[in-house]
Amino acid sequence: MSKRQWPFLLGGLLVALLLAGVVSNYASSHPDGLDSSLLKGCTVNADDEITGGSCPAQEAKDHELADSPLADYGVRGIGNDFVSTGLSGVLGVLLTFALGGGLFWLARRRGPAVPASPAPTAAGADPVDEAATPSSGAR
């Protein structure tokens, strides 16, 4: 990687960390389109818990990774929601950056590319493809 690309790469990483660590805390806490459509037909309380009615969301089950350290857009064990959400975003960006960088590092070229040499031609021959041109005796 050339020295000119490093500032661009580090600038992009800094912007991603800023967005994930700070701006993500200001995202809407209201359900998105999928969540709200699954709640149609049910009544919910202020905590978005189903209190009555009939809707597809009643059949929902917890995800297998619901007890993981980064579940639910936060870091388990941190009491401050702002810090927990920001730290979760920062860890996600760093993990994604490390994984992507590692994959690009593994896929990089290991040596200089060797240019293909042109096919040898007969001395004085026209470099135009002879198979595509009619022979001189067929006039």
Backbone as CSV, one residue per row, in Angstrom:
resi,resn,N_x,N_y,N_z,CA_x,CA_y,CA_z,C_x,C_y,C_z
1,MET,0.856,-1.171,0.000,0.000,0.000,0.000,0.899,1.230,0.000
2,SER,0.563,2.165,-0.843,1.400,3.354,-0.952,1.133,4.304,0.214
3,LYS,2.076,5.210,0.420,1.959,6.166,1.527,0.808,7.136,1.326
4,ARG,0.391,7.351,0.071,-0.721,8.268,-0.197,-2.054,7.688,0.238
5,GLN,-2.174,6.376,0.339,-3.440,5.738,0.695,-3.679,5.695,2.198
6,TRP,-2.661,5.771,3.006,-2.809,5.674,4.456,-3.682,6.776,5.052
7,PRO,-3.503,8.045,4.686,-4.380,9.072,5.267,-5.860,8.841,4.921
8,PHE,-6.135,8.403,3.703,-7.510,8.124,3.302,-8.081,6.967,4.123
9,LEU,-7.310,5.914,4.284,-7.751,4.746,5.047,-7.974,5.095,6.518
10,LEU,-7.034,5.806,7.107,-7.173,6.183,8.520,-8.292,7.209,8.716
11,GLY,-8.490,8.106,7.747,-9.595,9.061,7.823,-10.944,8.349,7.774
12,GLY,-11.064,7.369,6.894,-12.297,6.578,6.810,-12.552,5.810,8.089
13,LEU,-11.511,5.245,8.671,-11.650,4.525,9.941,-12.079,5.471,11.051
14,LEU,-11.503,6.669,11.082,-11.866,7.651,12.100,-13.332,8.072,11.970
15,VAL,-13.791,8.303,10.744,-15.196,8.669,10.523,-16.114,7.533,10.957
16,ALA,-15.774,6.291,10.611,-16.584,5.142,10.999,-16.630,4.992,12.520
17,LEU,-15.502,5.205,13.184,-15.475,5.120,14.651,-16.312,6.222,15.287
18,LEU,-16.250,7.423,14.734,-17.045,8.532,15.253,-18.535,8.260,15.080
19,LEU,-18.927,7.785,13.908,-20.341,7.474,13.669,-20.825,6.350,14.580
20,ALA,-20.029,5.302,14.712,-20.437,4.165,15.523,-20.409,4.490,17.016
21,GLY,-19.438,5.292,17.434,-19.287,5.557,18.859,-20.172,6.655,19.398
22,VAL,-20.513,7.640,18.581,-21.271,8.790,19.083,-22.641,8.900,18.408
23,VAL,-22.645,8.962,17.095,-23.878,9.230,16.362,-24.881,8.089,16.518
24,SER,-24.408,6.858,16.678,-25.323,5.720,16.819,-26.225,5.854,18.039
25,ASN,-25.806,6.604,19.024,-26.624,6.795,20.226,-27.867,7.643,19.946
26,TYR,-27.857,8.373,18.849,-28.984,9.240,18.538,-29.941,8.613,17.522
27,ALA,-29.751,7.333,17.213,-30.661,6.637,16.306,-32.016,6.457,16.999
28,SER,-33.049,6.326,16.206,-34.401,6.198,16.739,-34.556,4.900,17.523
29,SER,-35.204,4.977,18.655,-35.475,3.779,19.454,-36.821,3.176,19.100
30,HIS,-37.566,3.826,18.208,-38.856,3.290,17.784,-38.640,2.117,16.843
31,PRO,-39.590,1.169,16.822,-39.412,-0.005,15.960,-39.323,0.388,14.483
32,ASP,-38.515,-0.358,13.754,-38.413,-0.108,12.316,-39.598,-0.735,11.591
33,GLY,-39.590,-0.720,10.276,-40.712,-1.201,9.480,-41.050,-2.652,9.740
34,LEU,-40.041,-3.515,9.844,-40.303,-4.926,10.072,-40.914,-5.149,11.448
35,ASP,-40.324,-4.540,12.462,-40.870,-4.701,13.815,-42.292,-4.178,13.916
36,SER,-42.539,-3.015,13.353,-43.881,-2.440,13.468,-44.912,-3.248,12.687
37,SER,-44.514,-3.829,11.542,-45.482,-4.638,10.791,-45.776,-5.950,11.507
38,LEU,-44.828,-6.492,12.243,-45.077,-7.714,13.008,-45.962,-7.462,14.223
39,LEU,-46.029,-6.204,14.671,-46.857,-5.866,15.833,-48.285,-5.482,15.460
40,LYS,-48.602,-5.441,14.161,-49.963,-5.066,13.760,-50.954,-6.112,14.257
41,GLY,-51.984,-5.643,14.942,-52.992,-6.524,15.508,-52.813,-6.728,17.001
42,CYS,-51.700,-6.284,17.535,-51.438,-6.416,18.965,-51.468,-5.042,19.624
43,THR,-51.717,-5.041,20.897,-51.578,-3.813,21.680,-50.296,-3.939,22.487
44,VAL,-49.552,-2.835,22.556,-48.277,-2.839,23.268,-48.260,-1.713,24.296
45,ASN,-47.459,-1.891,25.328,-47.322,-0.848,26.348,-46.153,0.072,25.991
46,ALA,-45.790,0.966,26.900,-44.737,1.950,26.650,-43.375,1.298,26.450
47,ASP,-43.184,0.092,26.973,-41.907,-0.614,26.829,-41.897,-1.548,25.622
48,ASP,-42.884,-1.396,24.733,-43.037,-2.235,23.537,-43.236,-3.710,23.860
49,GLU,-43.846,-3.990,25.000,-44.201,-5.362,25.349,-45.636,-5.606,24.934
50,ILE,-45.914,-6.765,24.370,-47.250,-7.102,23.890,-48.159,-7.359,25.093
51,THR,-49.283,-6.637,25.127,-50.223,-6.795,26.239,-51.539,-7.428,25.816
52,GLY,-51.802,-7.537,24.535,-53.041,-8.151,24.079,-53.109,-8.201,22.574
53,GLY,-54.199,-8.791,22.080,-54.387,-8.886,20.645,-53.729,-10.117,20.063
54,SER,-53.668,-10.160,18.734,-53.075,-11.293,18.035,-52.218,-10.756,16.888
55,CYS,-50.937,-11.123,16.867,-50.022,-10.662,15.821,-48.883,-11.665,15.661
56,PRO,-48.166,-11.608,14.539,-47.046,-12.539,14.312,-45.911,-12.392,15.326
57,ALA,-45.772,-11.235,15.939,-44.676,-11.026,16.888,-44.809,-11.892,18.138
58,GLN,-45.996,-12.401,18.407,-46.189,-13.256,19.583,-45.460,-14.593,19.429
59,GLU,-45.168,-14.973,18.206,-44.471,-16.238,17.948,-42.946,-16.070,17.964
60,ALA,-42.477,-14.862,18.154,-41.034,-14.604,18.113,-40.327,-15.249,19.296
61,LYS,-39.116,-15.729,19.009,-38.280,-16.344,20.047,-36.965,-15.576,20.111
62,ASP,-36.289,-15.670,21.240,-34.987,-15.027,21.368,-33.982,-15.685,20.430
63,HIS,-33.073,-14.874,19.942,-32.002,-15.356,19.081,-31.053,-16.212,19.904
64,GLU,-30.363,-17.141,19.243,-29.418,-18.019,19.941,-28.270,-17.255,20.594
65,LEU,-27.934,-16.089,20.040,-26.833,-15.290,20.586,-27.332,-14.121,21.443
66,ALA,-28.554,-14.219,21.949,-29.129,-13.126,22.733,-28.367,-12.891,24.037
67,ASP,-27.608,-13.871,24.490,-26.840,-13.717,25.733,-25.378,-13.365,25.476
68,SER,-25.029,-13.030,24.230,-23.642,-12.716,23.913,-23.258,-11.349,24.490
69,PRO,-21.976,-11.074,24.633,-21.529,-9.818,25.242,-21.946,-8.558,24.470
70,LEU,-22.176,-8.659,23.155,-22.527,-7.484,22.365,-23.972,-7.532,21.872
71,ALA,-24.824,-8.290,22.526,-26.215,-8.406,22.086,-26.991,-7.125,22.379
72,ASP,-27.986,-6.869,21.570,-28.925,-5.759,21.768,-28.260,-4.385,21.689
73,TYR,-27.297,-4.232,20.786,-26.645,-2.936,20.524,-25.985,-2.333,21.754
74,GLY,-25.410,-3.154,22.583,-24.727,-2.657,23.770,-23.720,-3.677,24.264
75,VAL,-22.912,-3.270,25.227,-21.943,-4.160,25.845,-22.482,-4.551,27.212
76,ARG,-22.631,-5.844,27.429,-23.168,-6.325,28.697,-22.218,-5.965,29.834
77,GLY,-22.770,-5.546,30.947,-21.982,-5.216,32.120,-21.696,-3.735,32.280
78,ILE,-22.041,-2.926,31.293,-21.836,-1.479,31.396,-23.192,-0.845,31.661
79,GLY,-23.309,-0.150,32.776,-24.590,0.407,33.193,-25.039,1.631,32.415
80,ASN,-24.121,2.426,31.907,-24.451,3.636,31.170,-24.807,3.262,29.729
81,ASP,-26.068,3.498,29.323,-26.519,3.110,27.985,-25.754,3.822,26.879
82,PHE,-25.423,5.101,27.075,-24.696,5.867,26.058,-23.325,5.253,25.814
83,VAL,-22.602,4.952,26.872,-21.265,4.364,26.761,-21.354,2.937,26.218
84,SER,-22.337,2.184,26.666,-22.503,0.803,26.233,-22.771,0.719,24.733
85,THR,-23.673,1.559,24.229,-23.987,1.562,22.800,-22.795,2.042,21.979
86,GLY,-22.144,3.107,22.424,-20.985,3.630,21.705,-19.839,2.636,21.664
87,LEU,-19.570,1.995,22.790,-18.490,1.014,22.852,-18.804,-0.190,21.969
88,SER,-20.050,-0.595,21.933,-20.458,-1.698,21.064,-20.216,-1.349,19.603
89,GLY,-20.554,-0.129,19.204,-20.318,0.301,17.832,-18.844,0.373,17.495
90,VAL,-18.042,0.906,18.407,-16.599,1.014,18.187,-15.979,-0.379,18.065
91,LEU,-16.375,-1.302,18.941,-15.851,-2.665,18.859,-16.262,-3.338,17.550
92,GLY,-17.487,-3.089,17.104,-17.936,-3.647,15.832,-17.143,-3.112,14.658
93,VAL,-16.865,-1.815,14.649,-16.066,-1.213,13.569,-14.650,-1.782,13.589
94,LEU,-14.029,-1.853,14.753,-12.660,-2.363,14.838,-12.584,-3.831,14.440
95,LEU,-13.566,-4.621,14.849,-13.588,-6.040,14.484,-13.761,-6.199,12.971
96,THR,-14.665,-5.427,12.389,-14.889,-5.486,10.944,-13.656,-5.021,10.184
97,PHE,-13.025,-3.953,10.645,-11.820,-3.437,10.006,-10.689,-4.462,10.081
98,ALA,-10.518,-5.087,11.230,-9.458,-6.090,11.393,-9.723,-7.311,10.516
99,LEU,-10.957,-7.761,10.468,-11.294,-8.918,9.642,-11.106,-8.603,8.154
100,GLY,-11.621,-7.449,7.719,-11.457,-7.060,6.319,-10.004,-6.841,5.957
101,GLY,-9.259,-6.163,6.822,-7.834,-5.940,6.568,-7.060,-7.243,6.503
102,GLY,-7.408,-8.175,7.377,-6.749,-9.485,7.354,-7.029,-10.250,6.072
103,LEU,-8.272,-10.183,5.608,-8.615,-10.868,4.358,-7.899,-10.232,3.165
104,PHE,-7.831,-8.902,3.138,-7.107,-8.238,2.061,-5.611,-8.540,2.142
105,TRP,-5.075,-8.636,3.342,-3.667,-8.959,3.509,-3.375,-10.370,2.980
106,LEU,-4.278,-11.308,3.246,-4.095,-12.675,2.750,-4.228,-12.763,1.234
107,ALA,-5.075,-11.923,0.647,-5.336,-11.990,-0.787,-4.401,-11.113,-1.615
108,ARG,-3.501,-10.404,-0.984,-2.645,-9.469,-1.719,-1.689,-10.219,-2.626
109,ARG,-1.147,-9.486,-3.590,-0.139,-10.076,-4.474,1.160,-10.194,-3.708
110,ARG,1.810,-11.285,-3.883,3.038,-11.534,-3.130,4.285,-11.062,-3.871
111,GLY,4.211,-10.906,-5.187,5.383,-10.487,-5.945,4.972,-9.560,-7.071
112,PRO,5.943,-9.044,-7.785,5.598,-8.149,-8.887,4.897,-8.917,-10.001
113,ALA,3.958,-8.274,-10.627,3.241,-8.894,-11.735,4.174,-8.959,-12.942
114,VAL,4.210,-10.087,-13.619,5.049,-10.260,-14.794,4.180,-10.022,-16.016
115,PRO,4.518,-9.011,-16.837,3.694,-8.755,-18.018,3.824,-9.888,-19.021
116,ALA,2.743,-10.176,-19.718,2.758,-11.225,-20.735,3.554,-10.735,-21.931
117,SER,4.403,-11.609,-22.455,5.203,-11.204,-23.615,4.378,-11.428,-24.877
118,PRO,4.536,-10.529,-25.878,3.771,-10.688,-27.113,4.230,-11.923,-27.877
119,ALA,3.332,-12.494,-28.657,3.660,-13.678,-29.460,4.651,-13.279,-30.539
120,PRO,5.634,-14.114,-30.806,6.625,-13.776,-31.846,5.975,-13.802,-33.223
121,THR,6.384,-12.885,-34.074,5.867,-12.816,-35.445,7.010,-13.041,-36.413
122,ALA,6.678,-13.477,-37.597,7.702,-13.681,-38.625,8.271,-12.328,-39.032
123,ALA,9.501,-12.304,-39.447,10.146,-11.054,-39.822,9.413,-10.426,-40.999
124,GLY,9.036,-9.192,-40.848,8.365,-8.460,-41.903,6.884,-8.768,-42.021
125,ALA,6.358,-9.632,-41.172,4.940,-9.982,-41.260,4.102,-8.865,-40.665
126,ASP,2.915,-8.698,-41.217,1.985,-7.693,-40.712,1.409,-8.198,-39.397
127,PRO,1.372,-7.381,-38.347,0.876,-7.859,-37.065,-0.635,-8.112,-37.047
128,VAL,-1.350,-7.836,-38.143,-2.776,-8.082,-38.197,-3.003,-9.581,-38.232
129,ASP,-4.054,-10.052,-37.598,-4.368,-11.465,-37.542,-4.567,-11.997,-38.957
130,GLU,-3.702,-12.910,-39.383,-3.761,-13.418,-40.746,-4.957,-14.310,-40.978
131,ALA,-5.511,-14.922,-39.973,-6.660,-15.806,-40.122,-7.895,-15.010,-40.464
132,ALA,-7.957,-13.743,-40.089,-9.122,-12.920,-40.330,-9.075,-12.237,-41.689
133,THR,-7.925,-12.221,-42.370,-7.815,-11.549,-43.665,-7.808,-12.595,-44.767
134,PRO,-8.422,-12.285,-45.908,-8.418,-13.258,-47.019,-7.015,-13.397,-47.599
135,SER,-6.736,-14.573,-48.122,-5.422,-14.782,-48.724,-5.301,-13.981,-50.011
136,SER,-4.081,-13.671,-50.407,-3.862,-12.816,-51.568,-4.247,-13.499,-52.873
137,GLY,-4.301,-14.817,-52.934,-4.616,-15.510,-54.166,-6.106,-15.704,-54.399
138,ALA,-6.973,-15.247,-53.540,-8.408,-15.504,-53.659,-9.159,-14.310,-54.233
139,ARG,-8.577,-13.583,-55.117,-9.257,-12.411,-55.675,-10.000,-12.761,-56.875
